[in-house]
């Protein structure tokens, strides 16, 4: 399973979709940081993919900080 497929599964399980720049964001994650760490907050252990903080931003702003996940329809 590719990382994109993993993130798509995570999005599906949480009522979200992948954002329009998902492939670029995933490439940055693979190249520079832990695959689940937020590229906007790489040194903050509270920010990671679909953490409580990520979900709060998703529900409040319609997307997570990095834009990997967007609120589903």
N, C-alpha and C positions, 0 to 999 in steps of 0.2 A: 504494500500500500504506500502510495506516495504521500508526502507531507501535505500536498494540496487536498488529497482525498481525506486525510485525517482531519484537516481543518473543515472541510465540507461536512463531514460527519458530525463534528462538534457544533457547527452552525445549525445543522438540521435538528440536532438534539435540543438546541436552545432557542428554537424559533427565529433564527437569524439566517442571513445569507452571506456569502463572501462578497466583499466590496469590489468595485470596478478595478482597483489596482492590486488585487490580491496576489497575482503572480509576482509583481515587483516586491511587495512586502515579504512574501515567502522567501524570495531569493535573498533579500537583505538578512532575514532571520537565519537562513542556512549559512550565509557567508560570514556574518559578523557576530552573532549572539546565539544563545541557547534558543532552540526552535520555539519554545513556548514563552520566552521572555518578551516583554513589550519593547519594541524598538524605540519608543518614545521615552521609556523609563527603564533602560536596561539594568540599572543598578538597584532598582527597587523591587525587593522580593514580593511585595504585595500586588504588583502589577504583572500579570501573566495572562495568557489567553484564557478568556472566560472566567477569570477570577471574579470575586464579588465586586471589586472595583471596576473591572472591565464590563461586567453585566450592568452595573449602575450607569456607567457612561453610555452603554448601548441603549438602555431604556430611557435615559434622560435626553441624550443628544441624537439618538437614532443611529449612532455608530460608536465603535470603541475608539480610543485615542488615536491609534495608528490607522484605523479605517479598514482593517482586515475583515471585521465583521460589521454588517449593517443590519438594522432591524428588519425583520421579515414582514411580508405583507399581511 
